[in-house]
């Protein structure tokens, strides 16, 4: 479930999002006529080296062409991606006009956080011409091989900066909180993100948090949203709060059953 978090406060800014995002712009103002298009996309085991363990990882030339066509329909300035195994794989979707910032988890120094086969990395594809700084990524969970939060810093034409984070949170806890391990992991990830948000707020920085939250943040009184925004002076905006879901997913357990998430 992708989301975009945003808080607005006296700024002129155009943001187009797919999936989910959360953002805050306390003092940001865009130059006249300037706009920025953001997109977040979980590409589901995108790789050039498929594995029999994951049938959806097998994609032929036509599949990549369809993905690229879908991407170009939006043609964003910045794509926050999830479930991408390599720079080569995502480059086949976005093309050479985009610079790729793949998760630090893919680096040799973080081999202990990698699987021996396909990995699901987060990251960004940024249209060339934008001024971007590759900021250090950070893990959202202690130990293990769960995904890192990928971070970059965008500098606008007027010198203002925006911190962006691409995340892929734990699946298996899309609704109410239970004692299941998935919910416990998701709760811990929420705490880490809340600390990141509070740190940025304390220094009056603008941010956009995008990605696959695997959770319905738009539900009234949602526990994860409460955790994410705890003790923030300015509550960020959930960009997709009023966006109706149009996609249906076929059940893995029952092929005759489909699921449709609210938002």
C-alpha positions, 0 to 999 in steps of 0.5 A: 500500500503506497502512501505520500505524507505531506504538510503544507504551510503557505507554499506554492507547490505541485505534487503528483503522487501514485501510491502513498506519501506523507510530507511537510513544507513549513517554509517552502515556496516554489519559484513562479511557474515551477512545479515538481512531480513525484511518483512512488511505485512498488515494482514487485521483484523487479530484476534482470536475474529472475528466480524460480522461488519468485515467479513474478520476478520473470519478466520478458522484453515486452513486460519491461516495455509495458512498465516503461510505457506506464512510467512515461505516462506520468514522467515524474521528476522523481520516482521513489521505487520499491522492490528493485534488485539492481540499477540495471533493472530500474534503468530498463524502466525509467531510461537514461534520462534518470539518475539512479540512487539505489539503497545503501543496503545493496553495497558490499559493506552491507552484505550481511543485510542482503539475501543470496538471491534477489533483493528488494531494494528501495531507492530513487530515480531522479530526472537529470538536471535536478540538484540532488545529494545522496544522503545516508540510508538507514535501517528501519528494523534491528538486524535481519535483512529488512529494507532500508529507508533510502534518503536523498536531498533535493535542492530547488532553484531558489536554494531551498531543500527537501528531504525525501525518503523511499520506504517499504514497510513490513507486510501482514498488518494492514489494519488494526494492531494485533500481537502478530510479529508483523504488527510488532515489526511495523510498530518498531518501523513507525517509531524509527520514522517518527524519530526521523520526522521529529528530527527534521521538524526540529531543524525546520526542514521540509520533507516528503516520505513516500513508499509502500507502507503496507497499511491503511493510514487513511483509516480514521484513528489509525494506530500507525498514523498516530505513531508516525505523527506522535509529538509532532508540532505540525501534522503532515499531510497524507497526500492520498487520504482521499484517493479512491483505490482502483486496483484489485489484487487476486488472493494468493490462497484463493484465485477466485477471490480478490482484495481491494484496499481502501487507500 
